[in-house]
Amino acid sequence: MKQQKIVIASTLKPLDDTRMFEKLGVSLSCDSTYNICVIGQATNSIPAYKGIQFIGLKPVQRLSIGRWLLPFKILFITIKVKPSLLIVNTHELLIVSIANRILFGCKIVYDIRENYYRNILYAEAFPWVVRRPLALWVRLKERVTAPLFHHFILAEKAYENELSFIGDRYTVLANKTVLPKGIIRHPNQLQINLLFSGTIASSTGIFEAIALAQKLHRVDGRVRLRIVGYCAIPAIREKVTDILKDKPWVSLIGFNNLVPHAEILIEIRQAHFGIIYYPPSPHTAGSIPTKLYEYMAYQLPMLTWQNQGFAPWVIQNQAGLVVDVHGDNLLEEMINKNFYPHPIEGLEWETEKFRRLIAQLLG
């Protein structure tokens, strides 16, 4: 039987991106009827993986001519590959998708990982002067091209109500985790290691995480903070660097560069607590971050705040502590409380659900 080619493409996500590669790509790679190609930012940590071809893009600045040229590069790649199915995860590749459908009769799927309209409008990635016109342009592209897409995949259930252009052609596949085998954490017992992982930005709570760690460090010098992730915004990098210049107990991993997901998992194993906080904003309301699923899967206790939508889930499962509830007693609770008394269900990436969807799309 002739293999059907499936391309999973992104402009800025790394090739080993946990959703694009570890979830979508790996879920399909075990089926010999598919030939999988992943396109994304080149990294030094890509493993050889049977059934998956990786095509790396050269690094570009987020606000540069190089970034605007990336969709054209990906278009040329897909013209050579001629996929039966193209899955894209950014609005920048909507036109590329339509071109592939017109040229090759390719099935096209939009994997919506973010509400891009709200992200552009309320996050700090772009100068405020251009945010509204750029957000409107992106939403216009989504609305105009939506009728030509065969299906939409939603990374958040909240998008069902936020995105009217998807109609009823969608499947919710949340950013759940690929459950690790033999989960063992081995943190240094001579320290109290706090972890902040993922995108480093004001909108992901980096400054609240640093402030909390500093408060705890003043109480107990064993407290350490590990910040693991990429910071794309120069102004935020400068601010974080300035805040940390007199804090040798804080470590930065990545920061100026993308961090391989495998390295983040190593840090989870070595941590005592993970910090999760998103300043309330329309672009993160109703979202459940990937690291919440990962921390729970590794049974890493969490520190979060009462105003987080997922806080009741953390409390219900005794998976962590609410910072603004415990106040001055927080460190004592961290040291003395027993966490994760029972396994938590609903954390695992829904492989079979995704496979069934692809099988239906490709007939």
TATA-V322065 format. One record per helix or strand. SS is the DSSP state (hx for helix, st for strand). FROM is the first residue (numbers start at 1). TO is the last residue. If there is no record, write none. Layout:
# TATA-V322065
ss from to
SS FROM TO
SS FROM TO
This chain:
# TATA-V322065
ss from to
st 4 14
hx 18 29
st 34 41
st 52 57
hx 65 81
st 85 88
hx 91 104
st 107 112
hx 116 122
hx 128 146
st 151 154
hx 159 162
hx 164 166
st 170 172
st 177 177
st 192 197
hx 202 204
hx 206 219
st 223 230
hx 234 244
st 250 255
hx 261 270
st 273 275
hx 290 297
st 301 304
hx 311 316
st 320 322
hx 323 336
st 348 348
hx 351 362
